[in-house]
Amino acid sequence: MARILVISPYEPPSDGIAKHTAHLVGAWDSDGHSVLVIAPGNERDLGRAERIGSHSKVARVLRKVPRRRTWNEVIEFQPDVVFVQFAIAAASVNFWSIRSLSKKCFAAQIPVVVAYHEPLREYDLLGFVSRFIYRAMVRVTSVPIAFSSAGRQALTERGLFNEVAEFPHGTLGVATITDDDVQRVRDLYHVQKPLVLALGFTHPDKGTDVLLDAVDAIAEARSNEVQFLIAGSPRRRRGIFRILERRDVKFQQHLENQGRQITAVDVAFRGFVPDSDVAALLFVAEVVVLPYRKITQSGIANLALSSRSVVVSSDLPGLRSDLGDAAKYVAVGDSRAIAKQIAGLLGDDNASIRQHMRELSAERALVNTFANVAEHILSIGLAQRGSKNSA
């Protein structure tokens, strides 16, 4: 059995990468591997180890400034492989601590497998600052991986790596959703008509305004027998990255203003959706919309697959990598195409089409499970360790 050191945000708080890490750790732990997660924590958490599985624990000891006890944790654990979940938004003010710990592992000849989550969106996000951050991380990476063709292409075209391993983002398989779950979510979110849903953290790149531009045309095509729910809120950020939070808050205000101007259609806004509601809400929706302008990969897309959702998506490589043939695609930013596609999926006359799409989502969810992704990541890390030992 392998010993895997994971450097990543970890639940809580609620965060896409933290959830992704928890699912991978759960898969490794279930296979009997030992995992130590080094995650950011508050001062009161410093040095406190929390068991998270039969063979695994999370130690919230990663700080803005690296501490000796963090490295002592690593030495005591003796990892075979290091796995780093990297995105500027996730690393935030802890970046240099993450990089320092990765550098020590790299220097100790322990393979450092780094998952680059958002190179397409983040590399030029802060100009020379974000480019510098990425290049600093590259220098301590043994094996780079991406979770979509868009991510792999972004890393190679920018000259960061010659080769990048590409794996699926991961799904939970097909979620178990009971009739009680469905009724509870219908009541809680006031679902009384066929529902069109957009879900996730607020961000301009997610193109929710494009969906709102299509609302009137969809309602007209379906005799107003439709309702819309925009669920999600701006991501909380720290330090200098609060600039990005303010941008997202401003975009949320723009969306809500746009929604208020739609007077003849049922358009509702809801903030953060708790994990206990997500799968059932995605399932209850007649159509889940991903009208993104730019994306490397999407956790929401994979949750939609697990929930057997009917998905309409922007035609972007990062989304095609996740969704494959389980979605209908439209040109980026084309509100007319979104309206036509969604209207063509609603109503009893299109029930068989929706059922077929739900079956395709379930099939893809069963193939791209976190268990399979975790196995691939570990295998590539151990192969790198083997090649170093033989050298």
RAKAZI-V961151 format. One line per field, one symbol per residue. ss: DSSP state (2 for helix, 1 for strand, 0 for the rest). psi: psi as a letter, one per 40 degrees, with the letter a starting at -180 (. if undefined). A space follows every 10 residues. Layout:
# RAKAZI-V961151
ss: ???
psi: ???
This chain:
# RAKAZI-V961151
ss: 0011111000 0000022222 2222222222 0001111111 0022200011 1000011111 1100000222 2222222000 1111110222 2222222222 2222222000 1111110022 2200000222 2222222200 0011110022 2222222000 0000110000 1000000022 2222222200 0000111110 0102220222 2222222222 2000001111 1001000022 2222222222 2222222222 0000011111 0000222222 2222001111 0000000022 2222220000 1111002222 2220001111 0000222222 2220000222 2222222222 2222222012 2222222222 2222222222 0
psi: iihhhhhiii iiihiddddd dddddddddd eeihhhhhii iideehehhh headeiihhg ehidhiiddd dddddddgid ihhhhhiddd dbeedddddd dddddddefh hhhhhhdfdd dddedfbddd ddddddddef hdhiiifidd dddddddeed idihhhiidi ieahihhidd ddddddddef heihhhhhii ihhdeefddd dddedddddd dffegiihhh hiiihhiiad eddddddddd dddddddddd egdeighihi ahhideeddd ddddhdhhhg fidhidihdd ddddddefih hhiigidddd dddbeeihii ihegdddddd dddeeiidee dddddddddd dddddddfid dddddddddd dddddddddd .
